[in-house]
Amino acid sequence: MLQHKRTVSALAFALLAGLALGGLGSARAADRATENVILIHTDGLRWQEVFTGADRALLPKDDGHPLVEKFWRDEPQARREALMPFFWKVVAKQGQLYGNQDKGSVARVTNDQWFSYPGRNEFLTGSADPEIRSNAKIPNKNVTVLEWLHRKPAFQGSVAAYSAWDVVPFIINRDRCGFPVMGGWEAVPDESPSPRMALLNDLIRDTTPTNAAEVYDAFIFQAARDYLVAKRPRVLFVDFLETDHWAHAGRYDLTLGAARKFDDYVRRLWETAQSMDQYRDKTTLVLITDHGRGLAPENWKHHGAKIDGAQNIWMGFLGPDTPALGERADCPEVTQSQIAATLAAFLGEDYNHDVPTAAPPVAEALPSGGE
């Protein structure tokens, strides 16, 4: 596996930011189609599964086993499509995917922790915070791009976040941010829920948790999709978790199942958006994971600064303004710290102007390379 530096010099980022900002004025003036962004994250899904499908070393040895029949194919292109069909039939054809290191596309984190709170803080704020060194439920002092947007008149009352993890309300700093945030086994953030959401609240209350901090992804998907249809936010963050949960448990079968479900949740959110006038051909998906994992036979279960490979991630973009470059190869390295400014840039907003410490946007995901 290619080895890469964990940090980028301040001078290099300053140069990149200057180049990005230099072209952003004309980019903001351009006739962009994107009016809404849905940021979708799944925790700790390895780039290897995204780009090459199921790992044969982690599957049952019996070729006739149902898991092997479902997910194993001789060619990686066929394997990855069996695992994540929407990614490869739609995102990779109409948008962009970064992170296949086998093809010279590197996506990585810039924090030195390689786990969840530092990772989410990085992609939501645009830079790593060296003071964040645990997953403790401490309100984030940093302002996320979601909160930054919500403070603008055009986005007030039009931002929301739904996460399967109960730490996310602290990462987003729910007490300060001013918009609805759901995390873990909480009721949906609606004082007058619809009958459908009232039933979901009952299910959340009555279901026995396998983990007290992590609600099932299915519940978060239903809550987020309902909010999208009912409230029509311009910016929606949806945060799934089971790809990490089942990997830590050593259940590769359920990890693959969670990855397949994640792909389907992305498809259904996209198709829901495309079915509504406010979102059709006016919405961009930003897809991200917060960290990678190690290799088979053991370290795929783990991540963190001591696990080689956990710094390597993937990201994707799909929307009316993203050039259809597909699976990227032999391209400039990208980092999760670039997600915040990229999300804002899709909406015509210059995040780097107000937050100069943030990494610049992923230029090639934007129209005309960000120019």
C-alpha positions in Angstrom: 0.0 0.0 0.0 1.2 3.5 -0.8 2.4 5.4 2.2 1.6 9.1 2.4 2.4 11.9 4.8 -0.2 12.6 7.5 0.2 16.4 7.2 0.4 19.0 4.5 2.5 22.1 5.1 0.8 25.3 6.0 2.4 26.9 3.0 1.1 24.4 0.5 -2.4 24.7 1.9 -2.2 28.5 1.8 -1.2 28.3 -1.8 -4.0 25.9 -2.7 -6.5 28.1 -0.8 -5.3 31.1 -2.6 -5.7 29.5 -6.0 -9.2 28.2 -5.0 -10.2 31.6 -3.7 -8.8 33.3 -6.8 -11.3 31.5 -9.0 -14.2 31.4 -6.6 -15.5 34.9 -7.4 -16.1 33.9 -10.9 -17.4 30.5 -9.8 -20.0 32.1 -7.5 -21.0 34.4 -10.3 -21.5 31.4 -12.7 -24.9 30.1 -13.3 -24.9 27.1 -11.0 -27.7 24.7 -10.7 -27.1 23.4 -7.2 -29.4 25.0 -4.6 -29.4 22.1 -2.1 -26.8 19.8 -0.7 -27.2 16.4 1.0 -24.1 15.4 2.9 -24.1 11.6 3.5 -21.5 9.9 5.7 -21.0 6.3 6.7 -18.6 5.5 9.5 -15.3 3.7 8.8 -16.2 2.0 5.5 -12.9 1.0 3.9 -11.9 2.2 0.4 -11.0 -1.4 -0.4 -14.7 -2.5 -0.3 -15.9 0.6 -2.1 -13.5 0.1 -5.0 -12.8 -3.6 -5.1 -15.8 -5.1 -3.4 -15.8 -8.0 -0.9 -12.4 -9.1 0.4 -12.0 -12.8 -0.4 -9.7 -13.3 2.7 -12.6 -12.3 4.9 -15.3 -14.4 3.2 -16.2 -18.0 4.0 -13.9 -20.5 2.3 -16.9 -22.4 0.9 -17.6 -21.1 -2.6 -21.2 -22.2 -2.2 -21.8 -20.2 0.9 -24.7 -17.7 0.5 -22.4 -14.7 1.4 -19.9 -15.8 -1.2 -22.6 -16.2 -3.9 -24.0 -12.8 -3.1 -20.9 -10.7 -3.0 -18.0 -12.6 -4.6 -17.1 -12.1 -8.3 -13.8 -12.8 -9.9 -13.3 -9.3 -11.2 -13.2 -6.3 -8.9 -15.4 -4.2 -11.1 -18.2 -6.9 -10.8 -17.6 -7.4 -7.1 -17.9 -3.7 -6.2 -21.1 -3.4 -8.3 -22.5 -6.4 -6.5 -21.8 -4.7 -3.2 -22.7 -1.1 -4.0 -24.7 -0.9 -7.2 -25.9 2.7 -6.9 -22.3 3.9 -6.5 -21.1 2.1 -9.6 -24.2 2.4 -11.8 -24.9 6.1 -11.0 -22.3 8.0 -9.0 -19.4 6.6 -10.9 -21.0 7.4 -14.2 -22.7 10.7 -13.5 -20.4 12.1 -10.8 -17.0 11.5 -9.2 -15.4 9.0 -6.8 -12.0 9.5 -5.2 -9.9 7.1 -3.2 -8.9 4.1 -5.2 -5.3 3.9 -4.3 -4.8 1.1 -6.8 -5.4 3.6 -9.5 -3.4 6.5 -8.1 -6.3 8.3 -6.4 -5.5 9.1 -2.8 -8.1 10.4 -0.3 -7.0 10.7 3.3 -7.6 12.4 6.7 -5.3 15.1 8.0 -6.0 14.6 11.7 -3.5 12.3 13.5 -6.1 10.3 15.4 -7.9 8.3 12.6 -11.2 7.8 14.5 -14.7 9.2 14.7 -14.9 12.6 16.6 -11.7 13.9 15.0 -12.8 12.8 11.6 -16.2 14.3 11.7 -14.9 17.5 13.1 -12.4 17.6 10.2 -14.8 17.2 7.4 -17.5 19.4 9.0 -15.1 22.3 9.9 -12.5 22.1 7.2 -9.4 21.4 9.4 -8.1 19.0 12.0 -8.2 20.1 15.6 -5.2 18.7 17.5 -7.0 19.2 20.8 -9.7 16.6 19.8 -8.2 13.3 20.9 -11.2 11.3 22.1 -14.8 10.5 21.3 -16.0 12.1 24.6 -19.3 13.9 24.6 -17.7 17.4 24.7 -19.5 20.2 22.9 -17.3 21.2 19.9 -15.8 24.7 20.2 -15.4 24.7 16.4 -18.2 26.0 14.2 -19.1 23.5 11.5 -19.9 24.5 8.0 -23.5 23.5 8.7 -23.7 26.1 11.5 -21.8 28.6 9.4 -24.4 28.2 6.6 -27.3 28.3 9.1 -26.2 31.7 10.3 -26.8 33.1 6.8 -30.3 34.4 6.0 -30.6 32.2 2.9 -30.2 29.1 5.0 -31.8 30.0 8.3 -34.3 27.3 9.3 -33.2 25.2 6.3 -30.4 23.0 7.8 -30.8 19.7 9.7 -28.6 16.8 10.8 -29.5 13.2 11.5 -27.0 10.7 13.0 -27.0 7.2 14.2 -24.4 8.1 16.8 -25.2 9.9 20.0 -21.9 11.9 20.0 -22.8 13.8 16.8 -25.0 16.3 18.6 -21.9 17.3 20.6 -19.7 17.4 17.5 -22.2 19.7 15.8 -22.8 21.5 19.1 -26.6 21.3 19.1 -27.0 23.7 22.0 -25.3 26.4 19.9 -26.0 25.6 16.2 -29.7 26.5 16.2 -31.0 23.8 13.8 -32.5 20.3 14.4 -30.0 17.5 15.3 -30.9 13.9 16.0 -28.4 11.6 17.4 -28.6 7.9 18.5 -31.6 6.6 20.3 -33.4 9.9 20.5 -36.9 10.7 19.4 -37.1 12.6 16.1 -36.5 16.4 16.6 -40.1 17.4 16.0 -42.5 18.5 18.7 -45.5 17.5 16.5 -44.4 14.4 14.6 -46.4 12.9 11.8 -48.2 9.6 12.6 -45.3 7.9 10.7 -42.7 9.6 12.8 -44.7 9.0 16.0 -44.5 5.3 15.1 -40.8 5.5 14.5 -40.4 7.2 18.0 -42.3 4.2 19.5 -39.9 1.8 17.7 -36.9 3.7 18.9 -38.2 3.7 22.5 -39.2 0.0 22.4 -36.3 -1.6 20.5 -33.5 -3.3 22.6 -30.2 -1.6 21.6 -27.2 -3.7 20.6 -25.2 -0.6 21.5 -26.6 2.2 23.7 -24.8 4.9 21.7 -25.7 3.8 18.2 -29.2 3.5 16.8 -29.8 1.3 13.8 -29.1 3.0 10.4 -32.6 2.1 9.2 -34.2 4.3 11.9 -32.0 7.3 10.9 -32.7 6.8 7.2 -36.4 6.8 7.8 -36.2 9.9 10.0 -34.0 11.8 7.6 -36.0 10.9 4.6 -39.2 12.0 6.3 -37.6 15.3 7.2 -36.4 15.8 3.6 -39.9 15.3 2.3 -41.8 17.2 5.0 -39.5 20.1 5.8 -37.5 20.6 2.5 -34.2 21.7 4.0 -31.5 23.2 1.7 -28.7 21.4 3.6 -29.2 18.0 5.2 -26.5 15.9 6.9 -27.2 12.2 7.2 -24.8 10.1 9.3 -24.8 6.3 9.2 -22.8 4.0 11.5 -23.3 0.3 11.0 -20.4 -0.1 8.6 -18.1 0.7 11.6 -20.2 -1.0 14.3 -20.2 -4.4 12.6 -16.5 -4.2 11.6 -15.5 -3.6 15.2 -17.6 -6.7 16.1 -15.7 -8.8 13.6 -18.9 -9.5 11.6 -17.7 -9.2 8.0 -21.1 -10.6 6.8 -23.0 -7.8 8.6 -20.3 -5.2 7.5 -21.0 -6.1 3.9 -24.7 -6.0 4.6 -24.4 -2.5 6.1 -22.4 -1.3 3.1 -25.0 -2.6 0.8 -27.7 -0.9 2.8 -25.8 2.3 2.9 -25.6 2.2 -0.9 -29.3 1.7 -1.0 -30.0 4.5 1.4 -28.0 6.9 -0.8 -30.0 5.7 -3.8 -33.3 6.3 -2.1 -32.4 9.7 -0.8 -31.2 10.7 -4.3 -34.4 9.3 -5.9 -36.6 11.0 -3.3 -34.8 14.3 -4.0 -35.2 13.9 -7.8 -38.9 13.3 -7.3 -39.5 16.8 -5.9 -39.5 20.0 -7.8 -37.4 21.8 -5.2 -34.6 19.3 -5.5 -34.8 17.8 -9.0 -31.6 18.8 -10.9 -30.9 21.3 -8.2 -29.3 19.0 -5.6 -25.8 17.7 -5.0 -24.8 14.7 -3.0 -21.5 14.8 -1.1 -20.5 11.3 0.1 -17.8 10.7 2.7 -16.4 8.4 5.4 -14.5 9.6 8.5 -11.6 7.1 8.6 -10.4 3.9 7.1 -9.3 0.6 8.6 -6.5 -1.9 8.6 -6.1 -5.0 6.5 -7.2 -8.6 6.8 -7.0 -10.9 8.6 -7.3 -8.9 11.9 -6.7 -5.1 11.5 -9.8 -4.6 9.2 -11.7 -4.6 12.5 -9.8 -1.7 13.9 -8.7 1.9 13.2 -6.8 4.6 15.0 -3.4 6.1 14.8 -1.6 2.8 15.4 -3.5 1.0 12.5 -1.7 1.4 9.2 -4.3 2.2 6.5 -6.8 3.9 8.8 -5.8 7.3 7.4 -7.0 6.3 4.0 -10.6 7.2 3.0 -12.8 7.8 -0.1 -15.3 10.5 -1.1 -17.8 11.1 -3.9 -19.9 13.8 -5.5 -23.0 13.6 -7.6 -25.0 16.6 -8.8 -25.8 18.9 -11.7 -22.6 20.9 -11.3 -20.1 18.1 -10.9 -18.3 17.1 -14.1 -19.0 13.4 -14.9 -15.3 12.3 -14.5 -16.3 9.1 -12.8 -13.8 7.0 -10.9 -10.8 9.2 -10.5 -7.3 7.9 -11.4 -3.8 9.4 -11.3 -5.3 12.6 -9.9 -4.3 15.1 -7.2 -4.6 13.9 -3.6 -7.7 15.0 -1.7 -8.4 15.2 2.0 -11.5 15.1 4.1 -10.7 18.6 5.4 -11.7 19.8 1.9 -15.3 18.7 2.3 -16.5 21.7 4.3 -15.4 24.3 1.7 -16.6 22.1 -1.2 -20.0 21.8 0.3 -20.2 25.5 0.7 -18.9 26.1 -2.8 -21.6 24.0 -4.3 -24.1 26.5 -2.8 -22.1 29.5 -4.1 -20.7 30.3 -0.7 -17.0 31.1 0.1 -16.2 29.2 3.3 -12.4 29.9 3.0 -13.1 33.7 3.1 -14.5 33.4 6.6 -12.5 30.4 7.7 -9.0 30.7 6.2 -7.7 27.8 8.2 -10.1 25.4 6.3 -8.7 23.4 3.4 -9.8 24.6 -0.1 -12.5 23.0 -2.1 -12.0 19.9 -4.2 -11.7 22.0 -7.4 -12.3 19.2 -9.9 -15.7 18.4 -8.3 -16.9 21.9 -9.0 -17.9 23.3 -12.4 -15.0 24.3 -14.6 -12.6 23.0 -12.0 -13.7 25.7 -9.5 -13.0 28.5 -11.9 
